[in-house]
Amino acid sequence: MISPPVDEVLSKMKAKAATMPVNDVIVYCVSCTKSVFNGGKSPRYLIDLLFDEETGAKTCDPVSWHKELDEFIAAHNDNENDGSQQAHAPDTQECADDA
């Protein structure tokens, strides 16, 4: 497996966030929430705004996030194959504030 260029990805997240003129950024994509958070801004997930909830970035490390996605997809695919209707998102840890 090829190792992803995590430092380069994080650098691009920070560069993109630096172009945003405000600190609070509305996003509609969970991955964008992580990207905006890693860039040093405060993401506000659209669904959280609708339900008056705080937006938490949960897992911020790109490698960990993609691993969680892969595990969720695998669990969901396994459930489709065996007829089960329950697929649960993996547990996550909160991001550090100094991302």
C-alpha distances in whole Angstrom, upper triangle without the diagonal:
4,6,9,12,14,17,18,17,20,22,22,23,26,27,28,29,32,33,34,38,38,36,36,34,34,31,31,27,25,22,25,27,24,23,27,27,25,27,30,32,33,31,34,32,35,35,36,39,40,40,41,38,36,33,30,27,25,22,21,18,16,12,15,17,14,13,17,17,14,16,20,19,18,21,23,22,23,26,27,27,29,32,31,31,30,27,26,24,22,24,24,25,27,26,28,30,29,26
4,6,9,12,14,15,15,17,19,19,21,23,24,25,27,29,30,32,35,36,34,35,32,33,30,30,26,25,21,23,25,22,22,25,25,23,24,28,30,31,30,33,31,34,35,35,38,40,40,41,38,36,32,30,26,25,21,20,17,14,12,15,16,14,14,18,18,16,18,21,20,20,23,25,24,26,29,29,29,32,34,33,34,32,28,28,25,24,25,24,25,27,25,27,29,28,24
4,7,8,11,12,12,14,16,17,18,20,22,23,24,26,28,29,33,33,31,32,30,31,28,28,25,23,19,22,23,20,19,23,23,19,21,24,27,28,27,30,29,32,33,33,36,38,38,38,35,33,29,27,23,22,19,17,14,11,9,12,14,12,13,16,17,16,18,21,21,21,24,25,25,26,29,30,31,33,35,34,34,32,28,27,24,22,23,22,22,24,22,23,25,24,21
4,6,9,9,8,11,13,13,15,17,18,19,21,23,24,26,29,30,28,28,26,27,24,25,21,20,16,18,20,17,16,19,19,16,18,21,23,25,24,27,26,29,30,30,33,35,35,36,33,30,27,24,21,20,17,15,12,9,8,11,12,11,12,15,15,15,18,20,20,20,23,25,25,26,29,30,30,33,35,33,33,31,27,26,23,21,23,21,21,22,20,21,23,22,18
4,6,5,6,9,10,11,12,14,15,17,19,20,22,24,27,28,26,27,25,27,24,25,22,21,17,18,20,17,15,18,18,15,16,19,22,24,23,27,26,29,31,31,33,35,36,36,33,30,27,25,21,21,18,15,12,10,10,13,14,13,15,18,18,18,21,23,23,24,27,28,28,30,32,33,34,36,38,37,36,34,30,29,25,24,25,22,22,23,20,21,22,20,17
4,5,5,6,8,10,11,12,14,15,17,18,20,22,25,25,24,24,23,24,22,23,20,18,15,16,17,14,12,15,15,12,13,16,19,21,20,24,24,27,28,28,30,32,33,33,30,27,23,21,17,18,14,11,8,7,7,11,12,12,13,16,16,17,20,21,22,23,25,27,27,29,31,32,34,36,37,35,34,32,28,27,23,21,22,19,19,19,16,17,18,17,13
4,5,5,6,9,10,11,12,14,15,16,19,21,24,24,22,24,23,25,23,25,22,20,17,17,18,15,13,15,15,11,12,15,18,21,21,24,25,28,30,29,31,34,34,34,31,28,24,22,19,19,16,13,10,10,11,14,15,15,17,19,20,21,23,25,25,27,29,30,31,33,35,36,37,39,41,39,38,35,32,30,26,24,24,21,20,20,17,17,18,15,12
4,5,5,6,9,10,10,12,14,15,17,19,23,23,22,24,22,24,22,24,21,20,17,16,18,15,13,15,16,12,12,16,18,21,21,24,25,27,29,29,31,33,35,34,32,29,25,23,20,21,18,15,12,11,12,16,16,16,18,21,20,21,24,25,26,27,30,31,31,33,35,36,37,40,41,40,38,36,32,31,27,26,26,23,23,22,19,19,20,18,15
4,5,5,6,9,10,11,12,14,16,17,21,22,20,21,19,21,19,20,17,16,13,13,15,12,9,12,13,10,10,14,16,18,18,21,21,24,26,26,27,30,31,31,28,26,22,20,17,18,15,12,10,8,10,13,13,13,16,18,17,19,21,22,23,25,27,27,28,31,32,33,35,37,38,36,35,33,29,28,24,23,23,21,20,20,17,18,18,17,13
4,5,5,6,9,10,11,12,15,16,19,19,18,19,17,19,18,20,17,16,13,12,13,10,8,10,10,7,7,11,13,16,16,19,20,23,25,24,26,29,30,29,26,23,20,18,15,16,14,10,9,8,11,13,13,14,17,18,18,20,22,23,24,26,28,28,30,32,33,34,36,38,39,37,36,33,30,28,24,23,23,19,19,17,14,14,15,13,10
4,5,5,6,9,10,11,13,15,18,19,18,19,18,21,19,22,20,19,16,15,16,13,10,12,12,9,8,11,14,17,17,21,22,25,27,27,28,31,32,31,29,26,22,21,18,19,17,13,12,12,14,17,17,17,20,22,22,23,26,27,27,29,31,32,33,35,37,38,39,42,42,41,39,37,33,31,28,26,26,23,22,21,17,17,17,15,11
4,5,5,6,8,10,11,13,17,18,17,19,17,19,17,19,17,17,14,13,14,13,9,11,12,10,8,12,14,17,16,20,20,23,25,25,26,29,31,30,28,25,22,21,18,20,18,14,14,12,15,18,17,17,20,22,21,23,26,26,26,29,31,31,32,34,36,36,38,41,41,40,38,36,32,31,27,26,27,24,23,22,18,19,19,17,14
4,6,5,6,9,10,11,15,15,14,15,13,15,14,16,15,14,11,9,11,9,6,7,9,6,5,9,10,13,13,16,17,20,22,22,23,26,27,26,24,21,18,17,14,16,15,11,12,11,14,16,15,16,19,20,19,21,24,24,25,27,29,29,30,33,34,34,37,39,39,37,35,33,30,28,24,24,24,21,20,18,15,16,16,14,11
4,5,5,6,9,10,13,14,13,14,13,16,16,19,17,17,14,12,13,11,8,8,9,7,4,7,9,12,13,17,18,21,24,23,24,27,28,27,25,22,19,18,15,18,17,13,13,13,17,18,17,19,22,22,22,25,27,27,28,31,32,32,34,36,37,38,40,42,43,41,39,36,33,31,27,26,26,22,21,19,16,16,14,13,10
4,5,5,7,9,12,14,14,16,15,17,17,20,19,19,16,14,15,14,11,10,12,10,7,10,11,15,15,19,20,23,26,25,25,29,30,29,27,25,22,21,18,21,20,16,17,16,19,21,20,21,24,25,25,27,29,29,30,33,34,34,36,38,39,40,42,44,45,43,41,39,35,33,30,29,29,26,25,23,19,19,18,16,14
4,5,5,7,11,12,13,14,12,14,14,16,16,16,14,11,13,13,9,8,11,10,7,10,10,13,13,16,17,19,23,23,23,26,27,27,25,23,20,20,17,20,19,16,17,16,19,21,19,20,24,24,23,26,28,28,28,31,33,32,34,37,37,38,40,42,42,41,38,37,33,32,28,28,28,25,24,22,19,20,19,18,15
4,5,5,9,9,9,11,9,12,12,16,15,16,14,11,11,11,8,6,9,9,5,7,7,10,10,14,15,18,21,20,20,23,25,24,22,20,17,17,15,18,18,15,16,16,20,21,19,21,24,24,23,26,28,28,29,32,33,32,34,37,37,38,41,43,42,41,38,36,33,31,27,27,27,23,23,20,17,17,16,15,13
4,5,8,9,10,12,12,15,16,19,19,19,18,14,15,15,12,10,12,11,7,8,8,12,13,16,19,21,24,23,23,26,28,26,25,22,20,20,18,21,21,18,19,19,22,24,22,24,27,27,27,30,32,31,32,35,36,36,38,41,41,42,44,46,46,44,42,40,37,35,31,31,30,27,25,23,20,19,17,16,14
4,6,9,11,13,11,14,15,18,19,20,18,15,16,16,13,11,14,14,10,11,11,14,14,17,19,20,24,24,23,26,28,27,26,24,21,22,20,23,23,20,21,21,24,26,24,25,29,29,28,31,33,32,33,36,37,37,38,41,42,42,45,47,47,45,42,41,37,36,32,32,32,29,28,25,22,22,20,19,17
4,6,8,9,8,11,12,16,17,18,17,13,14,15,13,10,12,13,10,11,9,11,11,14,16,17,21,20,19,22,25,23,23,20,18,19,18,22,22,19,21,21,25,26,23,25,28,28,27,30,32,31,32,35,36,36,37,40,40,41,44,46,45,43,40,39,36,34,30,31,30,27,27,24,21,21,19,19,17
4,7,9,9,12,15,18,20,21,20,17,17,18,16,13,15,16,13,12,10,12,13,15,18,19,22,22,20,23,25,23,23,21,19,21,20,24,25,22,24,24,28,29,27,28,32,31,30,34,36,34,35,39,40,39,41,44,44,44,47,49,48,46,43,41,38,36,33,34,33,30,29,26,23,23,20,20,19
4,6,7,10,13,17,18,19,19,16,15,17,15,11,13,15,12,11,8,9,11,12,15,16,20,19,17,20,22,20,20,18,16,18,18,22,23,21,23,24,27,28,25,28,31,30,29,33,34,33,34,37,38,37,40,42,42,42,45,47,46,44,41,39,37,34,31,32,31,28,26,23,21,21,18,18,18
4,6,10,12,16,17,18,18,14,13,14,13,10,10,12,10,8,5,6,8,10,14,15,19,17,16,19,21,18,18,15,14,15,15,19,20,18,21,21,25,25,23,26,28,27,27,31,32,31,32,36,36,35,38,40,40,41,44,45,45,42,39,37,34,32,29,29,28,24,23,20,17,17,14,15,15
4,7,10,13,15,15,16,13,11,13,13,9,10,13,12,10,6,5,6,7,10,12,15,13,12,15,17,15,14,12,11,13,13,17,19,17,21,21,25,24,22,25,27,26,26,29,30,29,30,34,34,33,36,38,38,38,41,43,42,40,37,34,32,29,26,27,26,23,22,19,17,18,15,16,16
4,6,10,12,13,13,10,9,12,11,7,9,12,11,11,7,6,5,6,8,10,13,12,11,15,17,15,15,13,11,13,13,17,18,16,19,19,23,23,20,22,25,24,23,27,28,27,28,31,32,31,33,36,35,36,39,40,40,37,34,33,30,28,25,26,25,22,22,19,17,19,16,18,16
4,7,9,11,13,9,9,12,12,9,11,15,14,14,10,9,6,5,6,6,10,10,9,12,14,13,13,12,10,13,13,17,18,17,20,20,24,23,20,22,25,23,22,26,27,25,26,30,30,28,31,34,33,33,36,38,37,35,32,30,28,26,23,24,24,22,22,19,18,20,19,20,19
4,6,8,9,6,6,10,10,8,11,14,13,14,11,10,6,6,5,6,9,10,10,12,14,15,14,13,10,12,12,15,16,15,18,17,21,21,17,19,22,20,19,22,24,22,22,26,26,25,27,30,30,30,33,35,34,32,29,27,25,23,20,22,22,20,20,18,17,20,19,20,18
4,7,9,7,8,11,12,11,14,16,16,18,15,13,10,8,6,5,7,10,10,11,14,15,14,14,11,13,13,16,17,17,19,18,21,21,17,18,21,19,17,21,22,20,20,24,24,22,25,28,27,27,30,32,31,29,26,24,22,21,18,20,21,20,21,19,19,22,21,23,21
4,5,5,6,9,10,11,12,14,15,17,15,14,10,10,7,8,10,11,13,14,16,17,16,15,12,13,11,14,14,14,16,15,18,17,14,14,17,16,14,17,19,17,17,21,21,20,22,25,24,24,27,29,29,27,24,23,20,19,16,18,19,17,19,18,17,20,20,22,19
4,5,5,7,9,10,11,13,14,16,14,13,10,10,7,10,10,11,13,15,16,17,15,13,10,10,8,10,11,11,13,12,15,14,10,12,15,13,11,15,16,14,15,19,19,18,20,23,23,23,26,28,27,25,23,21,18,16,13,14,15,13,15,14,14,17,18,20,17
4,5,5,6,9,10,11,12,15,14,14,11,12,10,13,14,14,17,18,19,20,18,16,12,12,9,11,10,9,11,9,12,12,9,10,13,12,10,14,16,14,15,18,19,19,21,23,24,24,27,29,29,27,25,23,19,18,14,15,16,14,15,15,14,17,17,18,15
4,5,5,6,8,10,10,12,11,11,8,10,9,11,13,14,15,17,19,19,17,15,12,12,9,12,12,11,13,11,15,15,12,13,16,16,14,17,19,18,19,22,23,22,24,27,27,28,30,32,32,30,28,26,23,21,18,18,19,17,17,16,14,17,17,18,15
4,6,5,6,9,10,11,9,8,5,7,7,10,12,11,13,16,16,16,14,12,8,8,6,9,10,9,12,12,15,15,12,14,17,15,15,18,20,18,20,23,23,23,25,28,27,28,31,33,32,30,27,25,22,20,17,17,17,14,15,13,12,14,14,16,13
4,6,5,6,8,10,10,10,8,11,10,14,15,14,16,19,20,19,17,14,10,9,5,8,7,5,8,8,12,11,9,11,14,13,13,16,18,17,19,22,22,22,25,27,27,28,31,32,32,30,28,25,22,20,16,16,16,13,13,11,9,12,12,13,10
4,5,5,6,9,9,10,9,12,12,15,17,17,18,21,22,22,19,17,13,12,9,12,11,8,10,9,13,13,11,13,16,16,15,18,20,20,21,24,25,25,26,29,30,30,33,35,35,33,31,28,25,23,19,19,19,16,16,14,12,14,14,14,10
4,5,5,7,6,7,6,9,10,13,16,15,16,19,20,19,17,15,11,11,9,12,13,10,12,12,16,16,14,16,19,19,18,21,23,22,24,27,27,27,29,32,32,33,36,37,37,35,32,30,27,25,21,21,21,18,17,15,12,14,13,13,10
4,5,5,5,6,6,10,11,15,17,15,16,20,20,19,16,13,10,9,7,10,10,8,11,12,15,15,13,16,19,18,18,21,23,22,24,27,27,27,30,32,32,33,36,37,37,35,32,30,27,24,20,20,19,15,14,12,9,10,9,10,7
4,5,7,9,10,13,15,18,20,19,20,23,24,23,20,17,14,12,9,11,10,7,8,10,13,13,12,15,17,17,18,21,22,22,24,26,27,28,30,32,32,34,36,38,38,36,34,31,28,25,21,20,20,16,15,12,9,10,9,9,5
4,6,9,10,14,15,18,21,20,20,24,25,23,21,18,15,14,12,14,14,10,12,12,16,17,16,18,21,21,21,23,25,25,26,29,30,30,32,35,35,36,39,40,41,38,36,34,30,28,24,24,23,20,18,16,13,13,11,10,8
4,7,9,13,15,18,21,19,20,23,24,22,20,17,14,13,12,14,15,12,14,15,18,19,18,20,23,22,23,26,27,27,29,31,32,32,35,37,37,38,41,42,42,40,38,35,32,29,25,25,24,20,18,15,12,11,9,8,7
4,6,10,12,15,18,16,16,20,21,19,17,14,12,12,11,15,15,13,16,17,20,20,18,21,24,23,23,26,28,27,28,31,32,32,34,37,37,38,40,42,42,39,37,34,31,29,25,25,24,20,19,16,13,13,11,11,10
4,7,10,13,15,13,13,17,17,15,14,10,8,9,9,13,15,13,16,17,21,20,18,21,24,22,22,26,27,26,28,31,31,30,33,35,35,36,39,40,40,37,34,32,29,27,23,23,22,19,18,14,12,13,11,12,11
4,6,9,12,10,11,14,15,14,12,10,7,8,8,12,14,12,16,16,20,19,16,19,22,20,20,23,25,23,25,28,28,27,30,32,32,33,36,37,37,34,31,29,26,24,21,21,20,17,17,14,13,14,13,15,13
4,6,9,7,7,10,12,10,9,8,6,9,10,13,16,15,19,19,22,21,18,21,23,21,21,25,25,23,25,28,28,27,30,32,31,32,35,37,36,33,30,28,26,23,20,22,21,18,18,16,15,17,15,18,16
4,6,5,6,9,10,10,9,8,6,9,9,12,15,15,18,18,21,20,17,19,22,19,18,22,23,20,22,25,25,24,27,29,28,29,32,33,32,30,27,25,22,20,18,19,19,17,18,16,16,18,17,20,18
4,5,5,6,9,10,10,10,9,12,13,16,18,18,22,21,24,23,20,22,24,22,20,24,25,22,23,27,26,25,27,30,29,29,32,34,32,30,27,25,23,22,19,22,22,20,21,19,19,22,21,23,22
4,5,5,6,9,8,10,9,12,14,16,18,19,22,22,25,23,20,22,24,21,20,23,24,21,22,25,24,23,26,28,26,27,30,31,29,27,24,22,21,19,17,20,20,19,20,19,20,23,22,25,23
4,5,5,6,5,6,6,9,12,14,17,18,21,22,25,23,20,22,24,21,20,24,24,21,23,27,26,24,27,29,28,29,32,33,31,29,25,23,22,20,18,20,19,18,18,16,17,20,19,22,21
4,5,5,6,8,8,12,14,17,20,20,24,24,27,26,23,25,27,24,24,27,28,25,27,30,29,28,31,33,31,32,35,36,34,32,29,27,25,23,21,23,23,21,22,19,20,22,21,24,23
4,6,8,11,11,15,17,19,22,23,27,27,30,28,25,27,29,26,25,28,28,25,27,30,29,27,30,32,30,31,34,35,33,31,27,26,25,23,22,24,24,23,24,22,23,25,24,27,26
4,6,9,11,14,17,18,22,23,26,27,29,27,24,27,28,25,24,28,28,25,26,30,28,26,30,32,29,30,34,34,32,29,26,24,23,21,20,22,22,21,22,20,22,24,24,27,26
4,7,9,13,16,18,21,22,26,27,30,28,25,28,29,26,26,30,29,27,29,32,30,29,32,34,32,33,37,37,35,32,29,27,26,24,22,24,23,22,22,19,21,23,21,25,24
4,6,9,13,14,18,19,23,24,27,24,22,25,26,23,23,27,26,24,26,29,28,27,30,32,30,31,35,35,33,30,27,25,24,21,19,21,19,18,18,16,17,19,18,22,22
4,6,10,12,15,16,20,22,24,22,20,23,24,22,22,26,25,23,26,29,28,27,30,32,31,32,35,36,35,32,29,26,24,21,19,20,18,16,16,13,14,16,15,18,18
4,7,9,12,13,17,18,21,19,16,19,21,19,19,23,23,21,23,26,25,25,28,30,29,30,33,34,33,30,27,25,22,20,17,18,16,14,14,11,12,14,13,16,15
4,6,9,10,14,15,18,16,14,17,19,16,17,20,20,19,22,24,23,23,27,28,28,29,32,33,32,29,27,24,21,18,15,15,13,11,10,7,8,11,11,14,13
4,6,6,10,12,14,13,10,14,16,14,14,18,18,17,20,22,22,22,25,27,27,28,31,32,32,29,27,24,21,18,14,14,13,10,9,7,6,9,10,12,11
4,6,9,11,13,11,9,13,14,11,13,16,16,15,18,20,20,20,23,25,25,27,29,30,30,27,25,22,19,16,12,11,9,6,5,4,5,9,11,13,12
4,6,8,10,7,6,10,10,9,11,14,14,14,17,19,19,20,22,24,24,26,28,29,30,27,25,22,19,16,12,11,9,6,6,6,6,9,12,13,11
4,6,9,8,7,10,12,11,12,15,16,16,19,21,21,22,24,26,27,28,31,32,32,30,28,25,22,19,15,14,13,10,9,8,6,8,10,11,8
4,6,5,6,9,10,11,12,14,15,16,18,20,21,22,24,26,27,29,30,32,33,31,29,26,23,20,17,15,14,11,11,11,8,10,13,12,9
4,6,5,6,9,10,11,12,14,15,16,18,20,21,22,24,26,27,29,30,31,29,28,26,22,20,17,15,16,13,13,14,12,14,16,15,12
4,5,5,6,9,10,11,12,14,15,16,18,20,21,22,24,26,27,29,30,28,28,25,21,20,16,14,15,13,14,15,13,16,18,18,14
4,6,5,6,9,10,11,12,14,15,16,18,20,21,22,24,26,27,28,26,25,23,19,17,13,11,11,9,10,12,11,14,17,17,14
4,5,5,6,9,10,11,12,14,15,16,18,20,21,23,24,26,27,25,23,21,17,15,12,10,11,9,11,12,11,14,17,17,14
4,5,5,6,9,10,10,12,14,15,16,18,20,21,22,24,25,24,23,21,17,16,12,11,13,12,14,16,15,18,20,21,17
4,5,5,6,9,10,10,12,14,15,16,18,20,21,23,24,22,22,19,16,14,12,10,12,11,13,16,16,19,22,22,19
4,5,5,6,9,10,10,12,14,15,16,18,20,21,22,20,19,17,13,11,8,6,8,8,11,14,14,18,21,22,19
4,5,5,6,8,10,10,12,14,15,16,18,20,21,19,18,16,12,11,8,8,11,11,14,16,17,20,22,24,20
4,5,5,6,9,10,10,12,14,15,16,18,20,19,18,16,13,12,11,10,13,14,17,19,19,23,25,26,23
4,5,5,6,8,10,10,12,14,15,17,18,16,16,14,10,10,8,7,11,12,15,18,19,23,26,27,24
4,5,5,6,9,10,10,12,14,15,16,14,13,11,7,7,6,7,10,12,16,18,19,23,26,27,24
4,5,5,6,8,10,10,12,14,15,14,13,12,9,10,9,10,14,15,19,21,22,26,28,30,26
4,5,5,6,9,10,11,12,14,13,14,12,9,11,11,11,15,17,20,23,24,27,30,31,29
4,5,5,6,9,10,11,12,10,11,9,6,8,9,10,13,16,19,22,24,27,30,32,29
4,5,5,6,9,10,10,9,9,8,5,8,9,11,15,17,21,23,25,29,31,33,30
4,5,5,6,9,10,10,10,11,9,12,13,14,18,20,24,26,28,31,34,35,32
4,5,5,6,9,8,10,10,9,12,14,15,18,21,24,27,29,32,35,37,34
4,5,5,6,5,6,7,7,10,13,14,18,21,25,27,29,33,35,37,35
4,6,5,6,7,9,9,13,15,17,21,23,27,30,31,35,37,39,36
4,6,8,10,12,12,15,18,19,23,26,29,32,34,37,40,41,39
4,6,9,11,12,15,18,19,23,26,29,32,34,38,40,42,40
4,6,9,11,15,18,20,23,26,30,32,35,38,41,43,40
4,6,8,12,15,17,20,23,27,29,32,35,38,40,38
4,7,10,13,16,19,22,25,28,30,34,36,38,36
4,6,10,13,15,18,22,24,27,30,33,35,33
4,7,9,12,15,19,21,24,27,30,32,30
4,6,9,12,15,18,20,24,26,29,27
4,7,9,12,15,17,21,23,25,23
4,6,10,13,15,19,21,23,21
4,7,10,13,16,19,21,20
4,7,9,12,15,17,16
4,6,9,12,14,13
4,7,9,12,11
4,6,8,7
4,5,6
4,6
4
